[in-house]
């Protein structure tokens, strides 16, 4: 029965995409005059990185004086007969992946004619996505999160590709200070199975933690997993943490407030990722005042440096993504020993830990983020910069 349902779903989406493409093609118009309004299209009704990034972008445009309107297509995403209304002015910026574009645009089919349509697509790998569609007469341009992502997407798409980074405002923190002897030093890492646990590499963070602290009891690690059910990948992560009371693995769904509380209780955020289109949790951690340890590769390098982060060296390696999200890929294999030494240095030198937390917090101040976003967004809207 499950196989039959899967086949039926595939057939439905095939015909849906064909009909949607025929109905929507050619309706964008890159020359639409700017009116001071921007419409941000996303599934705001779900909790994920896409929705978070779209919400932050709304706030950033509002900060710049734009009429930034949230267009939530969540109620129509599974109902092809439902339509979503939208204001009549300003470009439409679709926060999704390219394969989802038709599904996101279809509810707005009465509103897209003569509009500037922008795909806000993030991509995490150095090689462009082979299975992403190309709709040259559908969207007018692509915005993306980082130079790393833009260089990859520009190898596939002929339309203008602009870097308009994520920006995180409306969330204030203060640099963390860890007082040795008063409380455990808490490391936090997070990973979502929907975007590949192997890519996020929480197992590497656990290995580094255990290597750095074979016996110390005044340290702890929190591993937050967003799961799609129990899989061999998840089982290996749980096995890596098993028997160590200092490591807490959280598999339950958590609200945004609960995730914020995890950050509020931690001192260091660890991302031994193999690839990132941007690395929004790293930016969130820095704004919250945590020190950061991260692989020195891919999208996070747009906003991280040696003076405000512990950057981990890596080798590029060919692997097969066990979660089945990416298949065979070449991406970073971070040096676990170097990550362990970075953790240990934070533990042995609390003053150094405090200096990295403060430097990352200063570099990620909202006013600095808005300045970078303003320059990038204005350039993209005016069509003056692309890859």
C-alpha positions as CSV (number, residue, x, y, z in Angstrom):
1,X,0.0,0.0,0.0
2,X,2.8,2.4,0.9
3,X,4.4,1.8,-2.5
4,X,1.1,2.4,-4.3
5,X,0.7,5.6,-2.4
6,X,4.2,6.7,-3.3
7,X,3.6,6.0,-7.0
8,X,0.3,7.9,-6.9
9,X,2.0,10.9,-5.2
10,X,4.7,10.9,-7.9
11,X,2.2,10.9,-10.7
12,X,0.2,13.7,-9.0
13,X,3.3,15.9,-8.7
14,X,4.3,15.2,-12.3
15,X,1.0,16.4,-13.7
16,X,0.8,19.2,-11.2
17,X,4.2,20.6,-12.2
18,X,3.3,20.4,-15.9
19,X,0.1,22.2,-15.5
20,X,1.6,24.8,-13.1
21,X,4.5,25.5,-15.4
22,X,2.2,26.0,-18.4
23,X,0.0,28.4,-16.4
24,X,2.8,30.4,-14.7
25,X,5.6,30.5,-17.3
26,X,6.6,33.9,-18.6
27,X,4.6,35.8,-16.0
28,X,7.7,37.4,-14.2
29,X,8.9,40.8,-15.3
30,X,12.4,41.9,-14.3
31,X,11.7,45.5,-15.1
32,X,9.0,46.0,-12.5
33,X,9.5,49.4,-11.0
34,X,10.4,49.5,-7.3
35,X,7.7,50.8,-5.0
36,X,9.3,50.4,-1.6
37,X,7.4,47.1,-1.1
38,X,8.8,43.6,-0.9
39,X,6.7,40.4,-0.6
40,X,8.4,37.5,1.2
41,X,6.8,34.2,0.2
42,X,7.3,31.1,2.4
43,X,5.7,28.4,4.4
44,X,5.7,30.5,7.6
45,X,3.4,28.0,9.2
46,X,6.2,25.5,9.7
47,X,9.3,25.7,11.9
48,X,12.5,25.2,9.9
49,X,15.5,27.1,8.6
50,X,13.7,28.4,5.6
51,X,10.9,29.9,7.6
52,X,13.4,31.4,10.1
53,X,15.4,32.9,7.3
54,X,12.3,34.4,5.6
55,X,11.1,35.9,8.9
56,X,14.5,37.5,9.5
57,X,14.5,38.9,6.0
58,X,11.1,40.5,6.5
59,X,12.5,42.2,9.7
60,X,15.6,43.4,7.8
61,X,13.6,44.9,5.0
62,X,11.4,46.7,7.5
63,X,14.5,48.0,9.2
64,X,15.5,49.5,5.9
65,X,12.1,51.2,5.5
66,X,10.5,48.8,3.1
67,X,6.9,47.6,3.4
68,X,7.9,44.0,3.9
69,X,4.9,41.7,3.7
70,X,4.8,38.1,4.8
71,X,3.0,35.9,2.3
72,X,2.2,32.6,4.0
73,X,1.4,29.8,1.5
74,X,1.1,27.1,4.2
75,X,-2.7,26.8,4.0
76,X,-2.5,26.1,0.2
77,X,0.6,24.0,0.0
78,X,-1.4,20.7,-0.1
79,X,-4.5,22.1,-1.7
80,X,-4.0,22.9,-5.4
81,X,-7.5,24.6,-5.6
82,X,-6.8,27.1,-2.9
83,X,-5.5,30.6,-3.8
84,X,-3.5,33.0,-1.6
85,X,-4.1,36.7,-2.0
86,X,-1.1,39.1,-2.3
87,X,-0.6,42.8,-2.5
88,X,-0.4,44.3,-6.0
89,X,3.0,46.0,-5.7
90,X,6.6,45.0,-5.1
91,X,8.6,41.9,-6.1
92,X,7.8,38.4,-4.8
93,X,10.8,36.7,-3.1
94,X,10.2,32.9,-2.8
95,X,12.1,31.3,0.1
96,X,12.3,27.7,-1.1
97,X,14.5,25.3,-3.1
98,X,14.2,25.5,-6.9
99,X,12.2,22.1,-7.1
100,X,9.6,23.7,-4.8
101,X,9.2,26.9,-6.8
102,X,6.1,25.9,-8.8
103,X,4.4,24.5,-5.6
104,X,5.1,27.8,-3.8
105,X,4.1,30.0,-6.8
106,X,0.9,28.2,-7.7
107,X,-1.2,29.5,-4.8
108,X,-0.3,33.0,-6.1
109,X,-1.2,32.3,-9.7
110,X,-3.6,35.3,-9.9
111,X,-0.9,37.7,-8.5
112,X,2.3,36.9,-10.4
113,X,1.5,38.4,-13.8
114,X,3.8,41.3,-14.6
115,X,5.7,40.8,-11.3
116,X,9.3,40.5,-10.6
117,X,9.8,36.9,-9.3
118,X,12.9,36.1,-7.3
119,X,13.9,32.7,-6.1
120,X,15.7,32.8,-2.8
121,X,17.6,29.5,-3.0
122,X,20.3,28.3,-0.7
123,X,22.7,25.5,-1.8
124,X,25.2,23.7,0.4
125,X,27.6,22.0,-2.0
126,X,30.4,23.1,-4.2
127,X,28.9,21.3,-7.2
128,X,25.6,22.8,-8.4
129,X,22.5,20.7,-7.9
130,X,22.2,18.4,-10.9
131,X,18.5,17.5,-10.3
132,X,17.2,21.1,-9.8
133,X,15.0,22.3,-12.6
134,X,15.8,25.3,-14.7
135,X,12.8,27.6,-15.5
136,X,14.4,30.4,-17.5
137,X,11.0,32.0,-18.2
138,X,9.7,31.5,-14.7
139,X,11.8,33.5,-12.2
140,X,13.8,36.6,-13.2
141,X,16.7,36.1,-10.9
142,X,18.1,34.1,-8.0
143,X,19.1,35.5,-4.6
144,X,21.2,33.3,-2.3
145,X,22.8,33.3,1.1
146,X,26.6,33.3,0.5
147,X,29.3,33.7,-2.0
148,X,29.9,29.9,-1.7
149,X,26.3,29.2,-2.7
150,X,26.2,31.8,-5.4
151,X,29.3,30.5,-7.2
152,X,27.8,27.0,-7.2
153,X,24.4,28.1,-8.5
154,X,25.9,30.4,-11.1
155,X,27.5,27.4,-12.8
156,X,24.0,26.0,-13.5
157,X,21.7,29.0,-14.0
158,X,22.0,31.7,-16.7
159,X,19.9,34.3,-14.9
160,X,21.5,36.8,-12.5
161,X,22.5,35.3,-9.2
162,X,22.9,37.8,-6.3
163,X,24.3,37.3,-2.7
164,X,21.7,38.6,-0.2
165,X,22.8,37.1,3.1
166,X,20.7,36.0,6.0
167,X,20.4,38.7,8.6
168,X,19.5,38.2,12.3
169,X,17.9,41.1,14.0
170,X,15.4,41.5,16.8
171,X,17.3,38.9,18.9
172,X,19.7,40.4,21.4
173,X,22.3,38.6,23.6
174,X,25.4,39.2,25.5
175,X,28.9,37.6,25.4
176,X,29.0,34.5,27.6
177,X,31.5,34.3,30.4
178,X,32.3,30.8,31.8
179,X,33.5,30.7,35.4
180,X,35.5,27.5,35.9
181,X,34.5,25.8,39.1
182,X,31.1,27.4,39.3
183,X,29.3,25.5,36.4
184,X,30.0,23.0,33.7
185,X,31.3,24.2,30.3
186,X,28.4,23.4,28.0
187,X,28.9,22.7,24.3
188,X,25.8,22.7,21.9
189,X,25.4,21.2,18.5
190,X,22.2,20.8,16.4
191,X,21.3,18.9,13.2
192,X,18.3,18.3,11.1
193,X,17.9,14.9,9.4
194,X,15.8,16.6,6.7
195,X,19.0,18.4,5.5
196,X,21.3,15.4,6.2
197,X,22.7,14.4,9.5
198,X,25.9,13.4,7.7
199,X,26.3,16.9,6.3
200,X,25.7,18.5,9.7
201,X,28.0,15.9,11.3
202,X,26.9,15.9,15.0
203,X,28.8,12.6,15.3
204,X,32.0,14.4,14.7
205,X,31.2,16.9,17.4
206,X,30.6,14.1,19.9
207,X,33.9,12.4,18.9
208,X,35.8,15.6,19.4
209,X,34.2,16.2,22.8
210,X,35.1,12.8,24.0
211,X,38.6,13.1,22.8
212,X,39.0,16.5,24.4
213,X,37.6,15.5,27.7
214,X,38.2,11.8,28.5
215,X,37.7,12.2,32.3
216,X,36.7,15.8,33.1
217,X,33.3,16.0,34.9
218,X,32.8,19.8,34.7
219,X,31.9,19.7,31.0
220,X,28.7,18.8,29.1
221,X,27.5,18.5,25.5
222,X,23.9,18.9,24.3
223,X,23.1,17.4,20.9
224,X,19.7,18.5,19.4
225,X,18.5,16.3,16.5
226,X,15.5,17.0,14.3
227,X,14.6,13.5,13.2
228,X,12.6,11.8,10.5
229,X,12.3,8.6,12.6
230,X,14.9,6.1,13.8
231,X,17.5,5.4,11.1
232,X,20.9,3.8,11.1
233,X,22.4,7.3,11.2
234,X,20.5,8.3,14.3
235,X,21.4,4.9,15.9
236,X,25.1,5.6,15.4
237,X,24.8,9.0,16.9
238,X,23.0,7.6,19.9
239,X,25.6,4.9,20.2
240,X,28.5,7.4,20.1
241,X,26.9,9.2,23.1
242,X,25.9,6.1,25.0
243,X,27.5,5.5,28.3
244,X,28.6,9.1,28.8
245,X,26.3,10.9,31.2
246,X,27.9,14.2,30.2
247,X,26.3,14.0,26.7
248,X,22.5,14.7,26.3
249,X,20.9,13.8,23.0
250,X,17.5,15.4,22.4
251,X,15.3,13.9,19.8
252,X,12.0,15.4,20.7
253,X,10.5,18.3,18.7
254,X,11.1,21.6,20.4
255,X,9.5,25.0,20.0
256,X,11.6,28.1,19.0
257,X,11.5,29.2,22.7
258,X,12.8,25.9,23.8
259,X,15.7,26.0,21.3
260,X,16.5,29.5,22.4
261,X,16.7,28.2,26.0
262,X,19.2,25.6,24.9
263,X,21.4,28.4,23.5
264,X,20.9,30.4,26.7
265,X,22.3,27.6,28.8
266,X,25.3,26.8,26.5
267,X,28.7,28.5,26.2
268,X,30.0,27.1,22.9
269,X,28.2,26.3,19.7
270,X,29.9,23.5,17.6
271,X,29.4,23.0,13.9
272,X,31.7,20.4,12.4
273,X,29.7,20.6,9.2
274,X,30.8,19.1,5.9
275,X,29.1,21.9,3.9
276,X,26.8,24.9,4.6
277,X,24.9,27.2,2.4
278,X,25.2,29.8,5.1
279,X,25.1,28.4,8.6
280,X,22.3,30.3,10.3
281,X,22.5,28.5,13.7
282,X,26.2,29.7,13.9
283,X,25.0,33.3,13.4
284,X,22.2,32.8,15.9
285,X,24.8,31.4,18.4
286,X,27.1,34.4,17.9
287,X,24.3,36.9,18.4
288,X,23.3,35.0,21.6
289,X,26.9,35.5,22.8
290,X,28.2,31.9,22.4
291,X,31.7,31.2,21.3
292,X,31.8,29.2,18.1
293,X,33.8,26.3,16.7
294,X,33.2,25.6,13.0
295,X,34.6,23.9,9.9
296,X,36.6,26.5,8.0
297,X,34.7,25.9,4.7
298,X,31.6,26.9,2.8
299,X,28.9,29.5,3.5
300,X,29.8,30.3,7.1
301,X,33.1,31.8,6.0
302,X,31.3,34.9,4.7
303,X,30.8,36.0,8.4
304,X,33.3,34.0,10.4
305,X,37.1,34.6,10.8
306,X,40.1,33.4,12.8
307,X,39.8,36.4,15.2
308,X,36.2,35.7,16.2
309,X,35.8,31.9,15.9
310,X,37.8,28.6,16.4
311,X,38.0,27.5,12.7
312,X,38.7,23.9,12.1
313,X,40.9,22.7,9.2
314,X,39.6,20.1,6.9
315,X,40.3,17.9,3.8
316,X,38.0,17.6,0.9
317,X,36.7,14.1,0.7
318,X,34.5,12.0,-1.6
319,X,31.6,10.4,0.4
320,X,28.2,9.0,0.0
321,X,25.5,10.7,2.1
322,X,24.0,8.0,4.2
323,X,20.8,9.9,4.7
324,X,20.1,9.8,1.0
325,X,19.7,13.6,0.7
326,X,22.7,14.3,-1.5
327,X,24.0,11.0,-2.8
328,X,27.7,10.9,-3.8
329,X,29.4,14.2,-2.9
330,X,32.7,15.9,-2.4
331,X,32.7,18.0,0.8
332,X,34.8,18.9,3.8
333,X,36.0,16.3,6.3
334,X,36.9,18.3,9.4
335,X,39.9,17.5,11.5
336,X,38.4,15.9,14.7
337,X,41.7,16.2,16.5
338,X,41.9,19.9,15.8
339,X,38.3,20.3,17.0
340,X,39.1,18.5,20.2
341,X,42.1,20.8,20.8
342,X,39.9,23.9,20.2
343,X,37.4,22.6,22.8
344,X,40.2,21.9,25.2
345,X,41.7,25.3,24.8
346,X,38.4,26.9,25.7
347,X,38.3,24.8,28.8
348,X,41.9,25.4,29.8
349,X,41.8,29.2,29.1
350,X,38.5,30.8,30.1
351,X,39.8,34.2,29.2
352,X,40.4,33.1,25.6
353,X,36.9,31.6,25.5
354,X,35.5,34.9,26.7
355,X,37.5,36.8,24.1
356,X,36.2,34.6,21.2
357,X,32.6,34.9,22.4
358,X,32.9,38.7,22.6
359,X,34.6,39.0,19.2
360,X,31.9,36.9,17.5
361,X,29.2,38.9,19.3
362,X,30.7,42.2,18.2
363,X,31.2,41.1,14.6
364,X,27.6,39.9,14.5
365,X,26.0,43.0,16.0
366,X,22.6,43.8,14.4
367,X,23.7,47.1,13.1
368,X,26.7,45.5,11.3
369,X,24.5,42.8,9.8
370,X,21.9,45.4,8.6
371,X,24.7,47.4,6.9
372,X,25.9,44.3,5.0
373,X,22.3,43.3,4.1
374,X,21.4,46.8,3.0
375,X,24.3,47.0,0.5
376,X,23.6,43.5,-0.8
377,X,19.8,43.9,-1.1
378,X,20.0,47.4,-2.7
379,X,22.5,46.1,-5.3
380,X,20.3,43.1,-6.0
381,X,17.1,45.1,-6.4
382,X,18.9,47.5,-8.7
383,X,20.4,44.7,-10.7
384,X,24.0,46.0,-10.2
385,X,25.7,42.9,-8.9
386,X,25.6,39.3,-9.9
387,X,27.7,36.2,-10.5
